[in-house]
Amino acid sequence: MKKYDVTVKREPGWWIISVPELDDITSHASTLNKVEFIARDLISAWLDCDEDSFSVNLQIIAPRIVKKLLTQAQHADEKARESQTRATHARKEAVATLLNMGLSMREAAQILDISHQRVSQLAS
């Protein structure tokens, strides 16, 4: 079954639909949930074929500002993961230090204000 890539981008008031492989034919939809239906109708009219004789792959193009914001969010997520890793290592080191000083897991838990089960996890 033939698959057509359909690009979709937002313009004021409309979703603009284009099919680059078919001379960049275009149409528009008022809502995103209508895009596939309209794209199928556009392609079938252009090719004079049944709408079920092909598939479509919608490629929704986010506005530049949204792409920029998503990139910033991804960077922040990565920094948060790195920070969480450092915090976990520091907690493990604190647990190991207390246990090496001869304290019990329950005593270490009280000092660190965490459960003794969490101390056991960090100690392993």
N, C-alpha and C positions, 0 to 999 in steps of 0.2 A: 504494500500500500504506500502510495506516495505521501510524503510529509512536507508540508509547506511551513516555513518559518514566517511568522506574522509579528511585525514590530508594532508596539502599542506605546503611545506616549500621550501625556496629558497636555492639552492646550486649554485656554480659558473656556470653560463650559462644555468641553468635548474630550473624548478619547479618540485620538487619531490612529487609524488602523492602516497599515501598509504591508504589502506583500512584495518584497524586493525581487524575488525570483520571477514574478509576473509583471515585468515592466514597472515595478513599484506602484501598482494600482493601489488606490486609497479609498477609504470610506471613513465614517465616524460613528461613534456611539455615545449615547448620553450617560451610560453607566458602565462600569467595568464588567459587570456580570452579563452584559449584552454583547460584549466584544467578540467572543468566540462564535456566537450565532451569526452576527453580521459578517465576520470574516469568512465563515463557511459559505454564506450566501454570496458574498463578493467573489470568492474563488470559483464557486460552481457556476455563477453567471458568466464569468470571464472565460472559463474553459468549456462551458456548455456541458456540464456533467452533473451527476448526482452528488449531493452534499456528503453522502456516506462513502464515496469512492476515494476519499483522501483523509489524511489527518492533519491537524494543525498544531504547531508548537508556538504558543504565545510567548513573546519576549517583551516583557513590560520594562520600559526604560524609565528609570527613576529620574526626577529632576536633579540637576547638578548640585543644588544646595542639599538635597536629601542624601545624595551619594557622599558629599563632604561630611555631613553629620554622621552617617553610618560609619565612615572611616574613622572619625574621631571616637565614636562609641567602641569600635573594635580595638583601637589603641588603648582606650581606657580599660576595656575588659582584660586585655593582655597585661597591662600594668597591675590590675587588681589580682590576677592569677599569680603574677610574680611576687606581689606583696604577700599574698596568702601563703605561698610556698616559704617565703622568708619567715613569716610568723610561725608556721608549723615547725620549721627547723629550730627556731629560738625556743619554742615550748618544749620540744624534744630535748634540747640541750639543758633546759632548766630542770626537767624531770630527771635526766641522767645525773646531773650535778647533785640534786637532792638525794637520789637513791645511792649514789657513790659516797655520800656523807653518812650513810647508814640509816637514813630515815625509811620508814615503811611507806608503802604506797598510799595508805590512808593519811599518814602525816603529810606526805608530799601533796596530796589532794587538798588538804586543809590549807596549806601554805599558798598553793597556787589558785585556790578558790575554784576548783574543778572537781568532778567526781573521781572516785578512785578507779572506776572503770576507764575513764578517759586517761588517767595516769598510766594504767596498764597498756592501753593502746599506744600511747606516746613512747612508752618504754620498749615496746617491741620493735 
